[in-house]
Each structure stands twice: as C-alpha cells, then as structure tokens.
Amino acid sequence: MFQLPTYAPDLNPQEGVWSLVKRDVGNLAAADLSQITRALKRRLKQIQYRRDLLDGCLAGTGLVMDG
C-alpha cells in the first residue's frame, strides 16, 4: 500500500480548492467576520458544482482516483 508523507500539501487536493477560494476572496474588504464567512461559503458552494475545477485540483496533485 502506498503511504503519503505526514505533511505533503502538494499531494492534497484541498490546497488547490483553498487556492481558488483565496484568489476570489483574498482582496475582500469585509466589515465583519460574518461577511467573510458568507463570501467563503458562497465561493465554496460555487466550486462544489464545478467538476472541472475540482478535477483540476486533483490533477494538480498528480494522484489518480481509482473507481
């Protein structure tokens, strides 16, 4: 069985997702924490339905999903 290193951000598809979120929300001048939370949730929801973006995050790791 293949074992991943303890800390390997380049092998973690979540890093790609957060990179997409930060790209869109990074320059937000929010008035309060709830505005930031809403912006993050909205962007994550948009990404959730974009299979091409999620596939790109997985492809960026070089890992392959079985099944």
C-alpha positions as CSV (number, residue, x, y, z in Angstrom):
1,M,0.0,0.0,0.0
2,F,1.2,3.5,-0.9
3,Q,1.7,5.7,2.2
4,L,1.7,9.5,2.0
5,P,4.2,11.6,4.0
6,T,3.0,13.2,7.2
7,Y,2.8,16.7,5.6
8,A,2.5,16.9,1.9
9,P,0.5,20.0,0.7
10,D,1.3,19.3,-2.9
11,L,-0.4,16.0,-2.7
12,N,-3.5,17.4,-1.0
13,P,-6.4,18.5,-3.5
14,Q,-7.8,20.7,-0.7
15,E,-4.9,23.0,-1.1
16,G,-6.0,23.7,-4.7
17,V,-9.5,24.4,-3.6
18,W,-8.3,26.9,-1.0
19,S,-6.1,28.5,-3.6
20,L,-9.2,29.1,-5.7
21,V,-11.1,30.5,-2.8
22,K,-8.3,32.8,-1.7
23,R,-7.9,34.1,-5.2
24,D,-11.5,35.3,-5.2
25,V,-11.9,36.3,-1.6
26,G,-8.4,37.5,-0.8
27,N,-9.0,41.2,-1.5
28,L,-12.3,41.4,0.1
29,A,-12.6,44.4,2.4
30,A,-15.1,42.9,4.9
31,A,-16.8,44.9,7.6
32,D,-17.0,41.9,9.9
33,L,-16.4,38.2,10.3
34,S,-19.9,37.3,9.1
35,Q,-19.3,38.9,5.8
36,I,-16.1,36.9,5.3
37,T,-17.9,33.7,6.3
38,R,-20.7,34.4,3.7
39,A,-18.1,35.1,1.0
40,L,-16.2,31.9,1.8
41,K,-19.4,29.8,1.8
42,R,-20.6,31.3,-1.4
43,R,-17.3,30.6,-3.2
44,L,-17.1,27.1,-1.9
45,K,-20.7,26.4,-3.0
46,Q,-19.8,27.7,-6.5
47,I,-16.7,25.5,-6.7
48,Q,-18.7,22.4,-5.4
49,Y,-20.7,22.4,-8.6
50,R,-17.7,23.0,-11.0
51,R,-16.4,19.5,-11.6
52,D,-13.7,20.8,-13.9
53,L,-12.2,22.9,-11.1
54,L,-12.3,20.0,-8.7
55,D,-10.8,17.7,-11.3
56,G,-8.1,20.3,-11.8
57,C,-7.3,20.4,-8.1
58,L,-6.9,16.6,-8.1
59,A,-4.9,16.6,-11.3
60,G,-2.5,19.2,-9.7
61,T,-1.5,16.6,-7.1
62,G,-0.5,14.0,-9.7
63,L,-2.6,11.5,-7.8
64,V,-5.2,9.3,-9.5
65,M,-8.5,8.2,-8.1
66,D,-9.5,4.5,-8.5
67,G,-13.1,3.7,-9.4
